[in-house]
Amino acid sequence: MDIEKRIQSLAARLKYIQDIFAEREDANIELLHSKLKDFTDNGGAMSAQEAARQVEALEDLYAFLEKKLERELTPMDKVRIVRHPQRICLKDILENVYDNYTEIGGEGEYNIDPSVLIARAYITRRVGGKVYNQPIMVIGQEKGHGEEFRNGGSVKPWGNAKAQHYMQVAETENIPIHTYVFTPGAYPLEDYPGAAQQIARNLYEMAGLKVPVIAVFSEGGSGGAEAIGLADVRLMLSHGYYSVISPEGAAAIEGRLRGGQRASAELIETCARRLKITADDNRTMGYVDRVIQEPPLGARPEHYDFFKVLRSEVIRATDEVVLNVRGWKFFRAMTLSAQRNKRNASAEDIYVRWTLSAGARDRLVWRRYQRFRRMSRHAYIDNSPLTKKVERLAREAGWSVYSFFKYDFFRKHKKKFTHMLEEIGSEFQVVRDKAAVPLRWARRALAPGRAAVCSEEAGKSLTELSCWDKGSCDTPGVYVSPQAREDRVLTCTNAETHGCKDLWAPDLFGDFAGVCPTCGHHFRMEYQWYLHNVFDYGSIFEFSRSVESGNPLDYDGLSAKLEKAKAETGLKSACVTFEARIKHVNVICATLVGTFRGGSVGAAEGEKFVRAAERARKKHYPFIAYVHGTAGIRIQEGVNGVIQMPRCTMAVRRYIEAGGLYIVVYDTNSYAGPVASFLGCSPYQFAIRSANIGFAGPGVIKETTGLDIPPNYHVAHQALSRGHIHGIWDRRDVRANLNQALQTMGGRNLYYR
């Protein structure tokens, strides 16, 4: 019976290997298959002793060839490893890494998403004859072992909402959070609270959590991974992958596949390699801190030694985070550093208390921000000379000093300064009036006709027509859409239902601002229209222009596409950042331009957005994000793109917590990562009437879920009904509405709440 079980185990191992290598021909796999077949055919004629010896030899051969096959794994092989039903799951980890746990919630379809598992767990340490029970909140995606109801770890909005809730519980209880990322991506439902909106809330919450957060990545698919992946230390299993999109999804885009077409295996393998999705790739780029080595061909539930390694790593990572922010724990920090380089060293040999003081919790959040701020700096191009960089740093330092004295120091002593300045001003006024008497006499004597001229100018100002706004009567300040120069007639999309008359292009895109005068349907307008019609004429000053999009992964064809986009648009990236005024109110604006590679966000766009948020915070200006259109994260940049989700969200949170007013305005099509992070976390989000907003487009939803969604699933009114946005604006009213928002939401100071 023992031999029979061992043979069954070897057969299961062979089936697993064949699944991983996708049935491709390999001499090693053929050898394993033939040896096992020979034994099963002839084993019945052997003695028990001979059969045992043959089985032992077979097991040694399997172990040897598994190590050999390990060295032949491709990135796509590793993707198949993490997707395999025999892959370890979160329940296996809870059973083998933690000493005790209680799962929170059940398996109901609504409110308690079975794709998310949350547990209150303990790690027991025995140090110096004492026993220490240290509590942890464990949160992760649960794929299970082929359990269909868990939806493959694709989390629905309410599952991420539950994760957010228990993150806040952990912060209240001052205990660490361990997150485990086992997801191919979030489930793209827009039912309340909405996939994009909830991921944005999770990121915003994690950016400010005042407890240590340790994340372990096995399968990290785009925004679904980021919902619980923003952490102080990010570990990754050696056979895992972390990517902006699945290799199949990238192949579908690269191959321009439509209507259910399937990409070839060769193209999928190529995309998996180009995207640099493996653990070693991500460690090299700086997006994970350490790689946890797995057994050959991936960790499975029977690999108990691996769970010991994982336990040691998560304990060590938590200890490091705590000691780094508590300070002065010199010898324990040295011991942890030395242990990291020792084989078989246990992190449980020393005791570190995981609760943090108020000061340590503030330092933890600051270190987390600095950590993500440094990420992806290698992934964009900045050709500005050294003198310009020094000048920018000097200006930023100057703004910081000015803001400190004006908003921090001066306001604390405002009454004293106000009274003192009033007294000084009153005395100065008297002195100035007396000193000005002789000057007035001299001016009257030298220019006797000036009074008559002034009187004539005053009369003209009362009788002649004037411009309603600065620049509105100046030809240079008027933007004419290129569409208005076309001599053609357009039919409104609502003509059949609303009886709209045909529209002449010069009228529609000129006087009507791209809006049908009958039904109010909004035609697409260029982003320049907003720049010229929303902001005061001549007030726009662009900054960070030297930061431009690059090709950090050397992805085939991307460099040529970027050069083409730069030539066609005159821009260096899909993000334009500038200072401007709206009715004489200073603002900072970051615009995502849909005509540059679909408004997709990569490292350059993320860096410019972060700099804009930091500039707004230092100058104490309101911050506006205008989304002319965004297709999401630029997939050809891989994790260099997806990491902009937490980076930009942390910058936005820091700005808002400093008292900043952050307003987002959506236009045209706004989808995916940006909406599910630094745009979706704004407390004030508005949309132009014709905007489409969501986590994934109709095609992606169909491919992911198999569901056909209604045509109006992503329109602005649907986004308003589920609470994603807070108002819908007519394009012609954007300037007035933004000014109203600045005055009412920002209050008298326009910056502080």
MIBA-98968 format. One record per residue (C-alpha): x negated, y negated, z negated. Coordinates in pm, whole numbers, plus 50000, padded with zeros to 5 digits. Layout:
% residues N
XYZ...
% end
This chain:
% residues 753
500005000050000497134976149920495594982050263498944975950430499324942250255495794932150351496484941250716499694920550707497684891450567495144894550849497964895651106499414863650957495974847150973495644857051339499094843051421498144810551242494924807851445496804813651770499324786551676496554761751600494694767851924497944767252122497464801652275494444789652473491884815552573488944818852336486504847752304486494846051924490274847951902490314876652152487754895051938489874891051623492934903251809491204933951957489564943951626492864941651441494654961151716492004988651708492464992851335496284993851349496115019451632493565042251464493925034351094496375062651032493715088751112491185074550865490655084650508491635059750239487995052050164487095046650531490195025050585489275003150286485744998850424487084989750770489554964450625486814948050422484654945350735487624930150920488144904250644484474894450658484714891051037487804869351007486124846750749483004843450966484884835651289487264811351113484224790951011482984792851368486354781951509486414753451256483524737151444485484739051771488564720351649489704691251864491754661751733494914677351878494114710351703494094691051375497464676151461498824711451503497284721251168499114694150973502374702351152502194739651085504764754050841501954770950646500314737250571500294727650203503184704950105503814681549815505514708049599502404729849632500334700549511502634693749216502474730149114498674733249139497174698749080499284685348793499804702548460503484694748425506094675548620509774667648645511234661048987513434630148992516574632449203518124660649396518544671449756521624651849857521634637550210522484602050102520694580949838518394610149752516574616950079515184652750078512254640350288511004621149983509914638149664509364618149346508134633349023507034621848679503914642648622501124647548368497434654948391496004670448077492354663747993490334681147725487344659847627485324663047307487764687047147490704663347205493624667547441494844637547640498104638347837498034611348104501304603348284501504596148658504274587448901503924609849207505634598349527505344614149870506974628150178508004664650146507874685350464508224718850290507404750950474509774749350768512804736950569514934719350827516924698250583513734679350489513654665350843509934672250886509014644850640510664617250845512054594850574515374576850607515794541150479517334551150147514464575250083511964546750107514284525849890514124553149623510314553349650510254515649602512464518249294510184543249123507104522949209508674495049008509454519848727505794530248719504734493748702507104487848411505694518148228502094507948317501174542048461499244549948785500944559749109499724588349327501224588449677500954616949928501464608750295502964638250487505014621750762505024620451142506834587051113509924571650957513394581351074514444551951297517914545751154519114509951123521934518050881521724498350557519154489750430517564495350775514374514250855512284483550938513634462250655513044488950392509464496250499508804458750482510194458050127508004487550027504874470950165505704438149993506254455949662503074476849685500994446049767501704432649419501934464249205499934458948887499054495448834496454517149014497724532449338495934562449492497044574749836496194608749986496724611850363497464644650538499734633450823500034595750854502344585051132502544547351185504984526650976506344556850793502884562350645502474525750550505694526850345503724544250067500154540850197499044506750068496664517149790493554507949592491834540149701492804559450014491714595850035492214617850338492254655350386489594666350634492094681950877494594653650853495334626051101496284589551057497514571651366499614543551505501594568351716501714605651783499514618452068502664629152255504124594252217500924578252342500864602452638504464593452726503524556652732500274561752920501954584753173504964561153205507294590653156511064585953180514214606653159512994635252942509764641253136507014658852941503364648652936500744673953037498694691352767495534675652912496904640252880498064646852522494604660252430493004629652591495224605352400494554623252070490834619052130491054582652245493144571451947490454582651697492974597251455490864621951253489664618050895486064611951001487174585451253489184567050990486384568650735483944554650993486294525651069486774519050697490454527250662489984556150416487464557250134486644594150115487424626350298488404656850092486974687950253489504715450321488944752850374488284764050734491274757250963493144737650697494464741150343497314765650280499184774049958496884803649876493724781949870493654776349495490044764049490491054735549718493674723549468490924721249204488914698849438491974677449510492754674049140489194662949068489264637449351492544620549250491414618948885488054604248985489694578749216492084567448941489214564448693487204543448938490044519049001490644514448629486974509948537486424485348823489064461448691488534466548319484804459348338481994465848088482614503548082479074507048209478054542348116481314558648222481134540748556477584553148605478644588548519481504587748770479174574649040476654602148970479334629048963480594619349306477374631849464477184664049262478654696349382481094713049140481054682148916484334676748731485904642748684487544655848367484304656148167484894620348052488034602747937489274570048088492464554547957494634545348253496744517548096495654482248187495684449248002497344418448151494034404348274492974437548429496304440248612495804406048771492264415348875493594447549026495974428849258493224404249360490774432349439493444450049643493994418549850490274413949907489904450250007492524448650283491394413850388488004428350480489474456050695489414455751078486984426651106485014447351356488074452351576488564417351724486364392951913485354359551764483054340251996483054307951799479494295451732477974296151386478414258651345482164262051404482424290451153480534270150891482744240150967485884261350921484654274950588483784239650474487244227050568488894255850383486784248250076487814211950103491504221050124491124243249820489534215249617492104189949737495004213449659493594221049316493464184549217496734174849384498924204549288497264221448992495334195148803497204163348893500734176948846499884189048496499064153248401501544137148635503234113948385499974100148252498614094348600501894079548721502064054448438498414045548477498714040848854501854019748810500023996648572496973994248798499193989049103501123961048938497903942948839496443948049186499613934349350499303901649157495613898149245496283906449612499123881049639496963853149497493993862149714496183863250027497523827249995494483810350161494463836950435498103830550522497433792850547494493798850780496443823051002499333798551045496923770851136495063791951397498123809251559501143785851550502993804751831502863839051671506083834651473508023827451790506613858751958507553880251658511063865851664511373873852038510183910051983512693914651702515493902951928514493927452201514463956451955518053948751863519383944652217517433970552423517954008452437515664029852222514604066652225516344089351972513074107151897509424100551948508344113052289511804120952419511584092652673507984100152767507624122253075504524140852938506624153552645509274170352858508804207552933510424220053251510824257553272509394273153591512774290353627514384255953668512354249853985513934279454165516764271554404519004301154320522334309454159522654332553857525684351353730526164353753354526214389253214529564381053048531194367953367533684396653394534904394353035534624356752974535194342553320531824324753330531104305053646527964310453850525064288953730522504269853936519024277053801517894240353771520944232753559520844264853353517134263353266517004225553256519934207253100521544238652948518324252152785519004286852922522444289252757525634297152948528004267552883531074290252897530254319752665526984309052503524964338352639521244331152605518954337752899515294343352825513124312152796509344308352777507684303052440506454269152568510054256952569510164260952192506794244452139507914213552332511514211752211511254222351845508124204451727507404167051738505774156052061501984154852038501884170151689500674205251780497094213651682496034249451762493494267151540491734301251544491784300051924488344316551939489764349151794490704371452087491954406552146489374433452212489104470652271487714484651943488284521152042486924516852397490304529652512490244536852887491884509153086492694486052794489884460952861491114455453217494714451453098493664426052836491664405853088494664405653319496954393653036494464366452940494254354453300498034354353354499004337453027495994315552953495964330352602493324351352427495744371952221499474376752165499434353451863499214315451880498644297251550498944259751509499794230551284502674208451389505454186151260509224189751270510774155451225507574144051054507414174050821504054192250843504264229950903502004259150996503364281751268502324316051396503934325751727503974360951872504124356852249506084383852430504414377652768500994388552638501054426752634504644426352508503694405952200502044437052056499954432251743496354443451716493394433251502493064398651659496744390451617496674402751257493584382351175495104350651319498324356451125496394361550801494364329950860497564310550928499114322550599495924313650410495794279350575499424272750480498674282850120495594260750094497224230550258500564236050079502574235350404505674255550493504874286150707507024295451010506704327651210508344323951550508714357351730509054351152102509004389052128507054418551995506964454752107505264465051783501704475551708499284478452002498894516052025495584514952216493914500351906494994529851690494734524451316492994491051382496464479351480498624497051223496464484450934497664449151019501014458350862499664458950503496984432350571499454405950691502074415450431499574410050150498644375650288502344366450312503024378349957500084358249822501444327350000505004332349874503884338949517501894306549526505214289049591505244288949969508294286550195508114313650464510694313650746510924338751032512784332051358513314361251601513874357651972514284382952260513164418452160511514423051819510724458651718508554482551516505544475351293505594437151265509344437351190508764465550938506114445850748504994409650750508064396550937510684417650761509484408150413510474371550450513324360150223514554337450505514974354450844516984340251132517554350251493518304332851819521704344551940520454368752209517724385251996517444423051957515924434351626515084468851495512534494751394512514514051723513904508552069516734529652215514334552352404512274560452095515404567551890516704591152158513364609252178512964611651799516484620051684518284631751997521024606051927522514582452183522974548352024525574522552133524424494352366524784467752096522914487251824520094461751792521814428751870521504399751628525054403351494524344439451396521144428751221523154402151037525814427350930523244450550768521484421850591518274421750791518634385550901520394357250724521764336651009522144334151387521184302151566521934287251904518704279852090519694243452132520004239251754516704254851648514964221551581517834207751375518344240551189514674244251105514584208750975517684215650766516104247550634512904229550538514854203050350517214226550169515224258650114511974240850047513524213249844511984179049793508434192149780508874214850084506434239749939507144247849577510294266149475
% end
